[in-house]
Amino acid sequence: MRVSVDDDACRGHGVCASLCPSVFVIADLGYAETTDPEIPAALEASVTDAAQSCPESAIHVTKENHVN
């Protein structure tokens, strides 16, 4: 899973950082950013919850398909 924050849409509400502080932080300018776009499986539920809870829908989650 990968996650990104749309800089143009984010308004710095901080919901994502409060729900999943190990992935989302509020930068010096007051807007959210990710600590790492690659999300480990253990944090996928928290990241999905943060994305769904974002008032501006600024968080985008991409599930990657792995082919062996």
CHARMM internal coordinates of N, CA and C (Angstrom, degrees):
IC EDIT
DIST 1 N 1 CA 1.4363
DIST 1 CA 1 C 1.5267
ANGL 1 N 1 CA 1 C 108.69
DIST 1 C 2 N 1.3222
ANGL 1 CA 1 C 2 N 114.51
DIHE 1 N 1 CA 1 C 2 N 141.32
DIST 2 N 2 CA 1.4629
ANGL 1 C 2 N 2 CA 121.26
DIHE 1 CA 1 C 2 N 2 CA 175.84
DIST 2 CA 2 C 1.5229
ANGL 2 N 2 CA 2 C 108.33
DIHE 1 C 2 N 2 CA 2 C -123.99
DIST 2 C 3 N 1.3222
ANGL 2 CA 2 C 3 N 115.78
DIHE 2 N 2 CA 2 C 3 N 150.43
DIST 3 N 3 CA 1.4601
ANGL 2 C 3 N 3 CA 120.20
DIHE 2 CA 2 C 3 N 3 CA 179.40
DIST 3 CA 3 C 1.5234
ANGL 3 N 3 CA 3 C 109.41
DIHE 2 C 3 N 3 CA 3 C -136.66
DIST 3 C 4 N 1.3311
ANGL 3 CA 3 C 4 N 115.04
DIHE 3 N 3 CA 3 C 4 N 146.94
DIST 4 N 4 CA 1.4586
ANGL 3 C 4 N 4 CA 120.03
DIHE 3 CA 3 C 4 N 4 CA 175.49
DIST 4 CA 4 C 1.5194
ANGL 4 N 4 CA 4 C 108.47
DIHE 3 C 4 N 4 CA 4 C -144.30
DIST 4 C 5 N 1.3278
ANGL 4 CA 4 C 5 N 115.38
DIHE 4 N 4 CA 4 C 5 N 159.37
DIST 5 N 5 CA 1.4533
ANGL 4 C 5 N 5 CA 121.99
DIHE 4 CA 4 C 5 N 5 CA 177.03
DIST 5 CA 5 C 1.5194
ANGL 5 N 5 CA 5 C 107.73
DIHE 4 C 5 N 5 CA 5 C -115.64
DIST 5 C 6 N 1.3187
ANGL 5 CA 5 C 6 N 116.22
DIHE 5 N 5 CA 5 C 6 N 127.29
DIST 6 N 6 CA 1.4669
ANGL 5 C 6 N 6 CA 122.11
DIHE 5 CA 5 C 6 N 6 CA 177.04
DIST 6 CA 6 C 1.5267
ANGL 6 N 6 CA 6 C 107.92
DIHE 5 C 6 N 6 CA 6 C -75.84
DIST 6 C 7 N 1.3277
ANGL 6 CA 6 C 7 N 116.12
DIHE 6 N 6 CA 6 C 7 N 108.57
DIST 7 N 7 CA 1.4655
ANGL 6 C 7 N 7 CA 121.67
DIHE 6 CA 6 C 7 N 7 CA -177.01
DIST 7 CA 7 C 1.5239
ANGL 7 N 7 CA 7 C 112.58
DIHE 6 C 7 N 7 CA 7 C -60.02
DIST 7 C 8 N 1.3158
ANGL 7 CA 7 C 8 N 116.73
DIHE 7 N 7 CA 7 C 8 N -33.06
DIST 8 N 8 CA 1.4636
ANGL 7 C 8 N 8 CA 120.26
DIHE 7 CA 7 C 8 N 8 CA -178.73
DIST 8 CA 8 C 1.5331
ANGL 8 N 8 CA 8 C 112.02
DIHE 7 C 8 N 8 CA 8 C -74.51
DIST 8 C 9 N 1.3255
ANGL 8 CA 8 C 9 N 117.42
DIHE 8 N 8 CA 8 C 9 N -28.46
DIST 9 N 9 CA 1.4603
ANGL 8 C 9 N 9 CA 121.17
DIHE 8 CA 8 C 9 N 9 CA -177.28
DIST 9 CA 9 C 1.5320
ANGL 9 N 9 CA 9 C 112.88
DIHE 8 C 9 N 9 CA 9 C -91.11
DIST 9 C 10 N 1.3232
ANGL 9 CA 9 C 10 N 117.64
DIHE 9 N 9 CA 9 C 10 N -29.69
DIST 10 N 10 CA 1.4647
ANGL 9 C 10 N 10 CA 121.57
DIHE 9 CA 9 C 10 N 10 CA -176.97
DIST 10 CA 10 C 1.5243
ANGL 10 N 10 CA 10 C 110.20
DIHE 9 C 10 N 10 CA 10 C -64.03
DIST 10 C 11 N 1.3298
ANGL 10 CA 10 C 11 N 115.25
DIHE 10 N 10 CA 10 C 11 N 134.31
DIST 11 N 11 CA 1.4610
ANGL 10 C 11 N 11 CA 121.47
DIHE 10 CA 10 C 11 N 11 CA 177.50
DIST 11 CA 11 C 1.5248
ANGL 11 N 11 CA 11 C 111.78
DIHE 10 C 11 N 11 CA 11 C -117.53
DIST 11 C 12 N 1.3220
ANGL 11 CA 11 C 12 N 116.14
DIHE 11 N 11 CA 11 C 12 N 8.35
DIST 12 N 12 CA 1.4598
ANGL 11 C 12 N 12 CA 120.82
DIHE 11 CA 11 C 12 N 12 CA 173.71
DIST 12 CA 12 C 1.5087
ANGL 12 N 12 CA 12 C 115.69
DIHE 11 C 12 N 12 CA 12 C 74.64
DIST 12 C 13 N 1.3120
ANGL 12 CA 12 C 13 N 117.95
DIHE 12 N 12 CA 12 C 13 N 30.54
DIST 13 N 13 CA 1.4605
ANGL 12 C 13 N 13 CA 120.92
DIHE 12 CA 12 C 13 N 13 CA 178.09
DIST 13 CA 13 C 1.5301
ANGL 13 N 13 CA 13 C 111.58
DIHE 12 C 13 N 13 CA 13 C -63.95
DIST 13 C 14 N 1.3253
ANGL 13 CA 13 C 14 N 117.52
DIHE 13 N 13 CA 13 C 14 N -32.19
DIST 14 N 14 CA 1.4657
ANGL 13 C 14 N 14 CA 121.82
DIHE 13 CA 13 C 14 N 14 CA 177.23
DIST 14 CA 14 C 1.5132
ANGL 14 N 14 CA 14 C 115.41
DIHE 13 C 14 N 14 CA 14 C 84.56
DIST 14 C 15 N 1.3208
ANGL 14 CA 14 C 15 N 117.74
DIHE 14 N 14 CA 14 C 15 N 7.97
DIST 15 N 15 CA 1.4556
ANGL 14 C 15 N 15 CA 120.62
DIHE 14 CA 14 C 15 N 15 CA 179.57
DIST 15 CA 15 C 1.5258
ANGL 15 N 15 CA 15 C 110.46
DIHE 14 C 15 N 15 CA 15 C -60.25
DIST 15 C 16 N 1.3202
ANGL 15 CA 15 C 16 N 116.43
DIHE 15 N 15 CA 15 C 16 N -44.05
DIST 16 N 16 CA 1.4655
ANGL 15 C 16 N 16 CA 120.61
DIHE 15 CA 15 C 16 N 16 CA -178.71
DIST 16 CA 16 C 1.5271
ANGL 16 N 16 CA 16 C 111.66
DIHE 15 C 16 N 16 CA 16 C -61.10
DIST 16 C 17 N 1.3255
ANGL 16 CA 16 C 17 N 116.47
DIHE 16 N 16 CA 16 C 17 N -44.24
DIST 17 N 17 CA 1.4629
ANGL 16 C 17 N 17 CA 120.47
DIHE 16 CA 16 C 17 N 17 CA -179.30
DIST 17 CA 17 C 1.5243
ANGL 17 N 17 CA 17 C 111.51
DIHE 16 C 17 N 17 CA 17 C -66.79
DIST 17 C 18 N 1.3202
ANGL 17 CA 17 C 18 N 117.52
DIHE 17 N 17 CA 17 C 18 N -31.07
DIST 18 N 18 CA 1.4590
ANGL 17 C 18 N 18 CA 118.92
DIHE 17 CA 17 C 18 N 18 CA 178.41
DIST 18 CA 18 C 1.5292
ANGL 18 N 18 CA 18 C 111.63
DIHE 17 C 18 N 18 CA 18 C -76.13
DIST 18 C 19 N 1.3378
ANGL 18 CA 18 C 19 N 117.13
DIHE 18 N 18 CA 18 C 19 N -31.60
DIST 19 N 19 CA 1.4644
ANGL 18 C 19 N 19 CA 121.01
DIHE 18 CA 18 C 19 N 19 CA -179.83
DIST 19 CA 19 C 1.5254
ANGL 19 N 19 CA 19 C 113.13
DIHE 18 C 19 N 19 CA 19 C -82.96
DIST 19 C 20 N 1.3195
ANGL 19 CA 19 C 20 N 116.51
DIHE 19 N 19 CA 19 C 20 N -31.99
DIST 20 N 20 CA 1.4696
ANGL 19 C 20 N 20 CA 120.00
DIHE 19 CA 19 C 20 N 20 CA -176.14
DIST 20 CA 20 C 1.5326
ANGL 20 N 20 CA 20 C 109.88
DIHE 19 C 20 N 20 CA 20 C -145.88
DIST 20 C 21 N 1.3369
ANGL 20 CA 20 C 21 N 117.04
DIHE 20 N 20 CA 20 C 21 N 71.48
DIST 21 N 21 CA 1.4655
ANGL 20 C 21 N 21 CA 120.61
DIHE 20 CA 20 C 21 N 21 CA -175.62
DIST 21 CA 21 C 1.5253
ANGL 21 N 21 CA 21 C 115.56
DIHE 20 C 21 N 21 CA 21 C -67.12
DIST 21 C 22 N 1.3176
ANGL 21 CA 21 C 22 N 117.05
DIHE 21 N 21 CA 21 C 22 N -15.10
DIST 22 N 22 CA 1.4673
ANGL 21 C 22 N 22 CA 118.63
DIHE 21 CA 21 C 22 N 22 CA 178.16
DIST 22 CA 22 C 1.5291
ANGL 22 N 22 CA 22 C 111.62
DIHE 21 C 22 N 22 CA 22 C -79.34
DIST 22 C 23 N 1.3317
ANGL 22 CA 22 C 23 N 117.90
DIHE 22 N 22 CA 22 C 23 N -12.63
DIST 23 N 23 CA 1.4670
ANGL 22 C 23 N 23 CA 121.57
DIHE 22 CA 22 C 23 N 23 CA 179.89
DIST 23 CA 23 C 1.5288
ANGL 23 N 23 CA 23 C 111.73
DIHE 22 C 23 N 23 CA 23 C -115.06
DIST 23 C 24 N 1.3397
ANGL 23 CA 23 C 24 N 117.25
DIHE 23 N 23 CA 23 C 24 N -36.96
DIST 24 N 24 CA 1.4616
ANGL 23 C 24 N 24 CA 120.92
DIHE 23 CA 23 C 24 N 24 CA -175.85
DIST 24 CA 24 C 1.5204
ANGL 24 N 24 CA 24 C 110.88
DIHE 23 C 24 N 24 CA 24 C -113.11
DIST 24 C 25 N 1.3209
ANGL 24 CA 24 C 25 N 115.78
DIHE 24 N 24 CA 24 C 25 N 136.50
DIST 25 N 25 CA 1.4582
ANGL 24 C 25 N 25 CA 122.01
DIHE 24 CA 24 C 25 N 25 CA 175.48
DIST 25 CA 25 C 1.5254
ANGL 25 N 25 CA 25 C 107.93
DIHE 24 C 25 N 25 CA 25 C -131.35
DIST 25 C 26 N 1.3139
ANGL 25 CA 25 C 26 N 115.26
DIHE 25 N 25 CA 25 C 26 N 157.44
DIST 26 N 26 CA 1.4543
ANGL 25 C 26 N 26 CA 120.30
DIHE 25 CA 25 C 26 N 26 CA 174.23
DIST 26 CA 26 C 1.5257
ANGL 26 N 26 CA 26 C 106.57
DIHE 25 C 26 N 26 CA 26 C -97.29
DIST 26 C 27 N 1.3182
ANGL 26 CA 26 C 27 N 115.50
DIHE 26 N 26 CA 26 C 27 N 119.01
DIST 27 N 27 CA 1.4676
ANGL 26 C 27 N 27 CA 122.26
DIHE 26 CA 26 C 27 N 27 CA -176.40
DIST 27 CA 27 C 1.5282
ANGL 27 N 27 CA 27 C 110.41
DIHE 26 C 27 N 27 CA 27 C -74.36
DIST 27 C 28 N 1.3137
ANGL 27 CA 27 C 28 N 116.04
DIHE 27 N 27 CA 27 C 28 N 172.59
DIST 28 N 28 CA 1.4614
ANGL 27 C 28 N 28 CA 122.24
DIHE 27 CA 27 C 28 N 28 CA -177.90
DIST 28 CA 28 C 1.5219
ANGL 28 N 28 CA 28 C 113.51
DIHE 27 C 28 N 28 CA 28 C -55.20
DIST 28 C 29 N 1.3154
ANGL 28 CA 28 C 29 N 117.58
DIHE 28 N 28 CA 28 C 29 N -32.75
DIST 29 N 29 CA 1.4632
ANGL 28 C 29 N 29 CA 120.84
DIHE 28 CA 28 C 29 N 29 CA -179.36
DIST 29 CA 29 C 1.5307
ANGL 29 N 29 CA 29 C 112.55
DIHE 28 C 29 N 29 CA 29 C -82.87
DIST 29 C 30 N 1.3390
ANGL 29 CA 29 C 30 N 117.25
DIHE 29 N 29 CA 29 C 30 N -0.69
DIST 30 N 30 CA 1.4536
ANGL 29 C 30 N 30 CA 121.26
DIHE 29 CA 29 C 30 N 30 CA 174.53
DIST 30 CA 30 C 1.5145
ANGL 30 N 30 CA 30 C 116.13
DIHE 29 C 30 N 30 CA 30 C 94.13
DIST 30 C 31 N 1.3255
ANGL 30 CA 30 C 31 N 117.28
DIHE 30 N 30 CA 30 C 31 N 10.01
DIST 31 N 31 CA 1.4608
ANGL 30 C 31 N 31 CA 121.00
DIHE 30 CA 30 C 31 N 31 CA -179.08
DIST 31 CA 31 C 1.5150
ANGL 31 N 31 CA 31 C 110.16
DIHE 30 C 31 N 31 CA 31 C -115.33
DIST 31 C 32 N 1.3303
ANGL 31 CA 31 C 32 N 115.17
DIHE 31 N 31 CA 31 C 32 N 155.66
DIST 32 N 32 CA 1.4685
ANGL 31 C 32 N 32 CA 120.61
DIHE 31 CA 31 C 32 N 32 CA -177.01
DIST 32 CA 32 C 1.5238
ANGL 32 N 32 CA 32 C 111.63
DIHE 31 C 32 N 32 CA 32 C -75.36
DIST 32 C 33 N 1.3034
ANGL 32 CA 32 C 33 N 114.05
DIHE 32 N 32 CA 32 C 33 N 148.91
DIST 33 N 33 CA 1.4666
ANGL 32 C 33 N 33 CA 121.92
DIHE 32 CA 32 C 33 N 33 CA 170.02
DIST 33 CA 33 C 1.5103
ANGL 33 N 33 CA 33 C 107.80
DIHE 32 C 33 N 33 CA 33 C -149.04
DIST 33 C 34 N 1.3344
ANGL 33 CA 33 C 34 N 115.18
DIHE 33 N 33 CA 33 C 34 N 162.83
DIST 34 N 34 CA 1.4640
ANGL 33 C 34 N 34 CA 119.56
DIHE 33 CA 33 C 34 N 34 CA -179.20
DIST 34 CA 34 C 1.5171
ANGL 34 N 34 CA 34 C 110.14
DIHE 33 C 34 N 34 CA 34 C -93.67
DIST 34 C 35 N 1.3185
ANGL 34 CA 34 C 35 N 115.03
DIHE 34 N 34 CA 34 C 35 N 148.93
DIST 35 N 35 CA 1.4593
ANGL 34 C 35 N 35 CA 119.92
DIHE 34 CA 34 C 35 N 35 CA 175.75
DIST 35 CA 35 C 1.5250
ANGL 35 N 35 CA 35 C 110.34
DIHE 34 C 35 N 35 CA 35 C -78.23
DIST 35 C 36 N 1.3404
ANGL 35 CA 35 C 36 N 116.12
DIHE 35 N 35 CA 35 C 36 N -28.20
DIST 36 N 36 CA 1.4608
ANGL 35 C 36 N 36 CA 122.71
DIHE 35 CA 35 C 36 N 36 CA 178.80
DIST 36 CA 36 C 1.5258
ANGL 36 N 36 CA 36 C 106.99
DIHE 35 C 36 N 36 CA 36 C -161.47
DIST 36 C 37 N 1.3256
ANGL 36 CA 36 C 37 N 118.44
DIHE 36 N 36 CA 36 C 37 N 127.79
DIST 37 N 37 CA 1.4662
ANGL 36 C 37 N 37 CA 119.48
DIHE 36 CA 36 C 37 N 37 CA -178.48
DIST 37 CA 37 C 1.5284
ANGL 37 N 37 CA 37 C 114.31
DIHE 36 C 37 N 37 CA 37 C -70.60
DIST 37 C 38 N 1.3251
ANGL 37 CA 37 C 38 N 117.27
DIHE 37 N 37 CA 37 C 38 N -20.36
DIST 38 N 38 CA 1.4689
ANGL 37 C 38 N 38 CA 121.67
DIHE 37 CA 37 C 38 N 38 CA 178.73
DIST 38 CA 38 C 1.5199
ANGL 38 N 38 CA 38 C 108.87
DIHE 37 C 38 N 38 CA 38 C -86.85
DIST 38 C 39 N 1.3273
ANGL 38 CA 38 C 39 N 116.63
DIHE 38 N 38 CA 38 C 39 N 117.57
DIST 39 N 39 CA 1.4551
ANGL 38 C 39 N 39 CA 121.16
DIHE 38 CA 38 C 39 N 39 CA -174.63
DIST 39 CA 39 C 1.5293
ANGL 39 N 39 CA 39 C 110.54
DIHE 38 C 39 N 39 CA 39 C -101.86
DIST 39 C 40 N 1.3383
ANGL 39 CA 39 C 40 N 117.23
DIHE 39 N 39 CA 39 C 40 N 125.28
DIST 40 N 40 CA 1.4623
ANGL 39 C 40 N 40 CA 119.51
DIHE 39 CA 39 C 40 N 40 CA 176.37
DIST 40 CA 40 C 1.5352
ANGL 40 N 40 CA 40 C 110.54
DIHE 39 C 40 N 40 CA 40 C -69.30
DIST 40 C 41 N 1.2938
ANGL 40 CA 40 C 41 N 116.16
DIHE 40 N 40 CA 40 C 41 N 153.91
DIST 41 N 41 CA 1.4676
ANGL 40 C 41 N 41 CA 121.85
DIHE 40 CA 40 C 41 N 41 CA -176.77
DIST 41 CA 41 C 1.5258
ANGL 41 N 41 CA 41 C 112.44
DIHE 40 C 41 N 41 CA 41 C -54.94
DIST 41 C 42 N 1.3061
ANGL 41 CA 41 C 42 N 117.66
DIHE 41 N 41 CA 41 C 42 N -35.38
DIST 42 N 42 CA 1.4653
ANGL 41 C 42 N 42 CA 121.11
DIHE 41 CA 41 C 42 N 42 CA -178.00
DIST 42 CA 42 C 1.5296
ANGL 42 N 42 CA 42 C 113.12
DIHE 41 C 42 N 42 CA 42 C -64.82
DIST 42 C 43 N 1.3299
ANGL 42 CA 42 C 43 N 117.53
DIHE 42 N 42 CA 42 C 43 N -21.25
DIST 43 N 43 CA 1.4695
ANGL 42 C 43 N 43 CA 120.99
DIHE 42 CA 42 C 43 N 43 CA -177.75
DIST 43 CA 43 C 1.5313
ANGL 43 N 43 CA 43 C 113.22
DIHE 42 C 43 N 43 CA 43 C -105.94
DIST 43 C 44 N 1.3210
ANGL 43 CA 43 C 44 N 117.39
DIHE 43 N 43 CA 43 C 44 N -0.02
DIST 44 N 44 CA 1.4687
ANGL 43 C 44 N 44 CA 120.20
DIHE 43 CA 43 C 44 N 44 CA -175.89
DIST 44 CA 44 C 1.5261
ANGL 44 N 44 CA 44 C 112.45
DIHE 43 C 44 N 44 CA 44 C -58.75
DIST 44 C 45 N 1.3054
ANGL 44 CA 44 C 45 N 119.01
DIHE 44 N 44 CA 44 C 45 N -42.55
DIST 45 N 45 CA 1.4662
ANGL 44 C 45 N 45 CA 121.21
DIHE 44 CA 44 C 45 N 45 CA -178.92
DIST 45 CA 45 C 1.5281
ANGL 45 N 45 CA 45 C 110.93
DIHE 44 C 45 N 45 CA 45 C -64.19
DIST 45 C 46 N 1.3245
ANGL 45 CA 45 C 46 N 117.50
DIHE 45 N 45 CA 45 C 46 N -41.93
DIST 46 N 46 CA 1.4656
ANGL 45 C 46 N 46 CA 121.11
DIHE 45 CA 45 C 46 N 46 CA 179.32
DIST 46 CA 46 C 1.5182
ANGL 46 N 46 CA 46 C 111.87
DIHE 45 C 46 N 46 CA 46 C -66.17
DIST 46 C 47 N 1.3244
ANGL 46 CA 46 C 47 N 116.64
DIHE 46 N 46 CA 46 C 47 N -39.97
DIST 47 N 47 CA 1.4651
ANGL 46 C 47 N 47 CA 120.80
DIHE 46 CA 46 C 47 N 47 CA 178.91
DIST 47 CA 47 C 1.5271
ANGL 47 N 47 CA 47 C 110.46
DIHE 46 C 47 N 47 CA 47 C -67.21
DIST 47 C 48 N 1.3158
ANGL 47 CA 47 C 48 N 116.94
DIHE 47 N 47 CA 47 C 48 N -41.75
DIST 48 N 48 CA 1.4646
ANGL 47 C 48 N 48 CA 120.90
DIHE 47 CA 47 C 48 N 48 CA 177.55
DIST 48 CA 48 C 1.5234
ANGL 48 N 48 CA 48 C 110.43
DIHE 47 C 48 N 48 CA 48 C -62.11
DIST 48 C 49 N 1.3167
ANGL 48 CA 48 C 49 N 116.76
DIHE 48 N 48 CA 48 C 49 N -42.09
DIST 49 N 49 CA 1.4689
ANGL 48 C 49 N 49 CA 121.23
DIHE 48 CA 48 C 49 N 49 CA 177.90
DIST 49 CA 49 C 1.5272
ANGL 49 N 49 CA 49 C 110.43
DIHE 48 C 49 N 49 CA 49 C -62.29
DIST 49 C 50 N 1.3291
ANGL 49 CA 49 C 50 N 117.03
DIHE 49 N 49 CA 49 C 50 N -43.45
DIST 50 N 50 CA 1.4651
ANGL 49 C 50 N 50 CA 120.92
DIHE 49 CA 49 C 50 N 50 CA 178.52
DIST 50 CA 50 C 1.5295
ANGL 50 N 50 CA 50 C 111.08
DIHE 49 C 50 N 50 CA 50 C -62.75
DIST 50 C 51 N 1.3194
ANGL 50 CA 50 C 51 N 116.81
DIHE 50 N 50 CA 50 C 51 N -42.09
DIST 51 N 51 CA 1.4720
ANGL 50 C 51 N 51 CA 120.46
DIHE 50 CA 50 C 51 N 51 CA 179.78
DIST 51 CA 51 C 1.5233
ANGL 51 N 51 CA 51 C 110.83
DIHE 50 C 51 N 51 CA 51 C -64.00
DIST 51 C 52 N 1.3153
ANGL 51 CA 51 C 52 N 117.10
DIHE 51 N 51 CA 51 C 52 N -42.14
DIST 52 N 52 CA 1.4617
ANGL 51 C 52 N 52 CA 121.04
DIHE 51 CA 51 C 52 N 52 CA -179.47
DIST 52 CA 52 C 1.5263
ANGL 52 N 52 CA 52 C 111.74
DIHE 51 C 52 N 52 CA 52 C -71.49
DIST 52 C 53 N 1.3232
ANGL 52 CA 52 C 53 N 117.52
DIHE 52 N 52 CA 52 C 53 N -23.79
DIST 53 N 53 CA 1.4617
ANGL 52 C 53 N 53 CA 121.93
DIHE 52 CA 52 C 53 N 53 CA -177.86
DIST 53 CA 53 C 1.5237
ANGL 53 N 53 CA 53 C 113.31
DIHE 52 C 53 N 53 CA 53 C -91.55
DIST 53 C 54 N 1.3176
ANGL 53 CA 53 C 54 N 117.91
DIHE 53 N 53 CA 53 C 54 N -8.88
DIST 54 N 54 CA 1.4663
ANGL 53 C 54 N 54 CA 121.28
DIHE 53 CA 53 C 54 N 54 CA -178.32
DIST 54 CA 54 C 1.5314
ANGL 54 N 54 CA 54 C 110.13
DIHE 53 C 54 N 54 CA 54 C -64.55
DIST 54 C 55 N 1.3401
ANGL 54 CA 54 C 55 N 118.22
DIHE 54 N 54 CA 54 C 55 N 120.60
DIST 55 N 55 CA 1.4617
ANGL 54 C 55 N 55 CA 120.64
DIHE 54 CA 54 C 55 N 55 CA -178.39
DIST 55 CA 55 C 1.5331
ANGL 55 N 55 CA 55 C 113.60
DIHE 54 C 55 N 55 CA 55 C -64.00
DIST 55 C 56 N 1.3137
ANGL 55 CA 55 C 56 N 117.42
DIHE 55 N 55 CA 55 C 56 N -22.52
DIST 56 N 56 CA 1.4645
ANGL 55 C 56 N 56 CA 121.84
DIHE 55 CA 55 C 56 N 56 CA -177.88
DIST 56 CA 56 C 1.5283
ANGL 56 N 56 CA 56 C 112.70
DIHE 55 C 56 N 56 CA 56 C -103.73
DIST 56 C 57 N 1.3309
ANGL 56 CA 56 C 57 N 118.09
DIHE 56 N 56 CA 56 C 57 N 0.52
DIST 57 N 57 CA 1.4749
ANGL 56 C 57 N 57 CA 123.07
DIHE 56 CA 56 C 57 N 57 CA -175.23
DIST 57 CA 57 C 1.5310
ANGL 57 N 57 CA 57 C 111.09
DIHE 56 C 57 N 57 CA 57 C 52.08
DIST 57 C 58 N 1.3266
ANGL 57 CA 57 C 58 N 115.15
DIHE 57 N 57 CA 57 C 58 N 41.98
DIST 58 N 58 CA 1.4615
ANGL 57 C 58 N 58 CA 121.30
DIHE 57 CA 57 C 58 N 58 CA -176.40
DIST 58 CA 58 C 1.5236
ANGL 58 N 58 CA 58 C 113.81
DIHE 57 C 58 N 58 CA 58 C -89.58
DIST 58 C 59 N 1.3202
ANGL 58 CA 58 C 59 N 117.72
DIHE 58 N 58 CA 58 C 59 N -6.24
DIST 59 N 59 CA 1.4594
ANGL 58 C 59 N 59 CA 121.54
DIHE 58 CA 58 C 59 N 59 CA -177.62
DIST 59 CA 59 C 1.5194
ANGL 59 N 59 CA 59 C 109.19
DIHE 58 C 59 N 59 CA 59 C -101.90
DIST 59 C 60 N 1.3192
ANGL 59 CA 59 C 60 N 115.67
DIHE 59 N 59 CA 59 C 60 N 127.64
DIST 60 N 60 CA 1.4576
ANGL 59 C 60 N 60 CA 121.55
DIHE 59 CA 59 C 60 N 60 CA -178.32
DIST 60 CA 60 C 1.5278
ANGL 60 N 60 CA 60 C 109.58
DIHE 59 C 60 N 60 CA 60 C -117.70
DIST 60 C 61 N 1.3276
ANGL 60 CA 60 C 61 N 114.79
DIHE 60 N 60 CA 60 C 61 N 125.63
DIST 61 N 61 CA 1.4541
ANGL 60 C 61 N 61 CA 122.13
DIHE 60 CA 60 C 61 N 61 CA -178.82
DIST 61 CA 61 C 1.5163
ANGL 61 N 61 CA 61 C 108.59
DIHE 60 C 61 N 61 CA 61 C -111.49
DIST 61 C 62 N 1.3311
ANGL 61 CA 61 C 62 N 116.19
DIHE 61 N 61 CA 61 C 62 N 133.81
DIST 62 N 62 CA 1.4501
ANGL 61 C 62 N 62 CA 122.64
DIHE 61 CA 61 C 62 N 62 CA 177.29
DIST 62 CA 62 C 1.5182
ANGL 62 N 62 CA 62 C 108.26
DIHE 61 C 62 N 62 CA 62 C -122.72
DIST 62 C 63 N 1.3063
ANGL 62 CA 62 C 63 N 115.53
DIHE 62 N 62 CA 62 C 63 N 121.52
DIST 63 N 63 CA 1.4745
ANGL 62 C 63 N 63 CA 119.34
DIHE 62 CA 62 C 63 N 63 CA 175.17
DIST 63 CA 63 C 1.5063
ANGL 63 N 63 CA 63 C 107.81
DIHE 62 C 63 N 63 CA 63 C -91.18
DIST 63 C 64 N 1.3035
ANGL 63 CA 63 C 64 N 114.87
DIHE 63 N 63 CA 63 C 64 N 126.10
DIST 64 N 64 CA 1.4634
ANGL 63 C 64 N 64 CA 120.93
DIHE 63 CA 63 C 64 N 64 CA -177.79
DIST 64 CA 64 C 1.5190
ANGL 64 N 64 CA 64 C 109.59
DIHE 63 C 64 N 64 CA 64 C -94.51
DIST 64 C 65 N 1.3017
ANGL 64 CA 64 C 65 N 115.80
DIHE 64 N 64 CA 64 C 65 N 139.07
DIST 65 N 65 CA 1.4538
ANGL 64 C 65 N 65 CA 120.98
DIHE 64 CA 64 C 65 N 65 CA 174.82
DIST 65 CA 65 C 1.5135
ANGL 65 N 65 CA 65 C 108.51
DIHE 64 C 65 N 65 CA 65 C -95.26
DIST 65 C 66 N 1.3086
ANGL 65 CA 65 C 66 N 115.29
DIHE 65 N 65 CA 65 C 66 N 127.28
DIST 66 N 66 CA 1.4666
ANGL 65 C 66 N 66 CA 120.19
DIHE 65 CA 65 C 66 N 66 CA 178.09
DIST 66 CA 66 C 1.5302
ANGL 66 N 66 CA 66 C 108.51
DIHE 65 C 66 N 66 CA 66 C -101.65
DIST 66 C 67 N 1.3065
ANGL 66 CA 66 C 67 N 115.98
DIHE 66 N 66 CA 66 C 67 N 127.75
DIST 67 N 67 CA 1.4524
ANGL 66 C 67 N 67 CA 121.16
DIHE 66 CA 66 C 67 N 67 CA 179.30
DIST 67 CA 67 C 1.5157
ANGL 67 N 67 CA 67 C 107.70
DIHE 66 C 67 N 67 CA 67 C -109.58
DIST 67 C 68 N 1.3080
ANGL 67 CA 67 C 68 N 116.23
DIHE 67 N 67 CA 67 C 68 N 128.61
DIST 68 N 68 CA 1.4771
ANGL 67 C 68 N 68 CA 120.66
DIHE 67 CA 67 C 68 N 68 CA 178.95
DIST 68 CA 68 C 1.4958
ANGL 68 N 68 CA 68 C 110.77
DIHE 67 C 68 N 68 CA 68 C -102.71
END
COOR INIT
IC SEED 1 N 1 CA 1 C
IC BUILD
